[in-house]
């Protein structure tokens, strides 16, 4: 199996961080960091952006290395499903005369710190395990581990996991992973049959926490901005 189509969904509306997909970091819109990583990855043979944001559409409309699809309002509501937007984008891609590659990569622009190396490594895993679904995740450790979490009712806390093992040393806690939204890889056939980018038992491509920032709130955007501007993570260079 050769050929991977990167699909980047970039909806204009966002209640948590309005306009986050086009928020500027080092003079570039947030989405460009995902586009640049996909373009640099060896395994990616095509890039599709589906957006209802006129600014993002105008920014990429004339780019020869990106196929931009104008998403209809009905597919860009708060309760709209990403899968429906992806299906619409694939139909537009095919109508334009392109063939859909054997594998699909959902690349959310709100996880801008994934690198081309991450994409290529995840694709190598996808090839190695026989084209079953692959998703990226980071380890849940320290204060983020469920064993140190509490639920609260009337101000009183209760351990979220209360099985008399709460005193386990940190290094003895089971290793858990949290999907980070950076990479979802499936075969085109799997997507067509299931209309999904994951199954119940996906293979995990591990990414470090510092590259797993998923921008859901203003604080996440500030962290991503600081990491990118610091240059400490040496993310893939953008092409603009």
N, C-alpha and C positions, 0 to 999 in steps of 0.2 A: 504494500500500500504506500503510495507516494502522493503528496499534495495535501496541504492543510489550509483551509480557508478560515481566516480570523474574522469574526463578526463582533463589531464593537457597538453596543447599544448606548445611545447618548440622549436620553430624554431631557427636555428643557426644564420640566417642572421638578422641584424638589422642596419639600417642606423643611427638611433639616438644614440644608445648606443651599439656598436659592442660587441657581446658575453655577453649581459646583463644577460641572463638566467643562466649563469654559473659564473657570477661575484662573487667573494668571499666576504662574510660578516661573521666575526668571524670564519673564516676558513671553512665555508660551502658555497656551491654554492647557489645562490639566489633561485633557484627552490626548494631547500630542505625545505625552510620555508613553501612553499605551500604543499609539500608532507607531512611534519610533521603535519600540521594542519589537513589535510584530514585524515591521519592515526589516529589521536587522536580523531577526531569527532566520536561520538557514532553512527550516522546515516549512515556513509560511510561503504559500504561492499566490495568495490573494488576500486583500483586505477590504472588508465591507463595513461602512458606517451607516447605521440606521438612526436618524434623528429628526425631531420635529423642531429643533432649535434653529431659527434662521441664521444666526451668527455662525454656528458650527457648520451648517450646510454651505454657507457662502465661503467659509474658510477652506473647505476641502473640495468644493465643487469642481475646481479646475485642476486639481492634483491628479496626475496620470497614474500615480502609484496607489490611489485609493478610489474605491467605487462608493459613491455617496447616494444613499436612498432617502428620499423625503418621506418621513413617517406620517401617515394620516392621523388627524386628531383623535379618532376613535381608538387608536392603538397607543396613545400617549397620555392617558389619564392616570390618576393615582392608583386605580385598581386594575390597570391594564397589565397583561401578562407579557413578560419578556419573550416567552416562547412565540407568542403571536406576532410580535415585531420581528423576530428572527425569521419566522416562516414567510412573512411579507417581504423581507429583505432578500431571502433566497429566491423567491419568485421573481423579484425585480432583476436579480443577478442573472437568472436563466433567460429572462425575456430579452436581456441585452446581448444575448448570444454566448454568454460564458457557460462553461460546464462546471457543475458543483464538484469539487474534489472529493476524494474518498473519506476525508476526515474534516471535522469542524471544531473550531476553537472559539468558545465564548470568552471574550476579553472585556471585562467591565472596566471602564475608564476610572472608576472610583478606587481602584487598587493600582496606583501609578508606579509602584516601586518594583513590580516584577521586571525581570530583565530578559533580553533575548536568550541568554544562557538558560534561564529558567524554562522558557518556552521550548527550547530545543531538548533540554533534559527531560521534560515532561513528555515530549513527543517520542523520545527514545524509549521511555518506559512504556508508553502506549503501544509502540511497535513490538516491544519485547514480550508483553503479556498477552498478545493476540488481539489487540484493538478493542479491549474492554474499556469502559469509562474510567477516566482518570480525572481527579480533581486535586487542587493544591490546598495545603493546610499547614498550620504551624502548631508546634507543641504548646499545650496549655500548662504553664508552670507557675510557681511562686504564688503571688496573691491572686492570680487569675484561675487557680485550680479550684474545681468545685468543692473540694474538701475543706476549703477555708471560707466558703460562702455561706451566708445566712439568708433566710427569709425573715421578714419582719411583719408582725401583726400587733397593732396597738403599741408600737414602740419596742416590743420585746423580740429579740432575735432567736431564731431556732436554726440549728445546723441544717443546711440543705441536704447533706448526706450524713445521716446519723446512724452509723452501724458499729459504734464503739471502736472505730479505727481512726478517729479524728486526731489522735496523738501520734500518728505515723510521722516519722521524720520525712522532711521534704524529699530527700533522695530515695525514700522507700515508697513514695506514692506511685500508683500506676501511671504509665505514660498515656496521656490523652492528646487528641488532636482536634483542632477547630478549623473548619474550612474557612479560607480567607477571601474567597471570591476572585482570586487573581487568574486562575486557570481552570477551565472546564473543557475536557477533550473527549469527544465521542466520534464514532464512525458516522458517516452520513446515513448509512442504513439504520443504525440504532436510533438516530434522531427521527428519521421518518416513521419508524415503527412505534416509537414511544413518546414522541414530542417532548423530549426531556434531555437535559445534559448530564444527568446522573441517574444511577440506580441505587439500590439499597446497600450494596457492598462495593463501592468504587475503590479502585487502587489509589493510594495516596502518594502524591508528590510533595515532599516536605520542603517548606520554605521557612527561613528564620522569621521570628516575630518582627524584626525591624524592617523587613520588606513586605510585611503582611498588613500594613495599615490600610484599612477599608474606610473610606470617608463617608460616615453617616451623620456626623455632627460637626460644628465649627471647630471644636478642639482637634478632631482628626485631620482636618485640612491644615491647621497650624502645624501639627506634627509632621505631616507629609512635606509641607513647605520648608520647614526647618531642616529636615533630612536631605531634601533635594538641594537646597541652597548651600548646605554645609559641604556637599561633595564627599562626605564620609563614606557613603554607600557606593560611590562611583557607578551610578545608574547608567544604562545605555544612553549614549548621546543622541539627542534629537537631530533631525535632518533639516531643521529650519532655524 
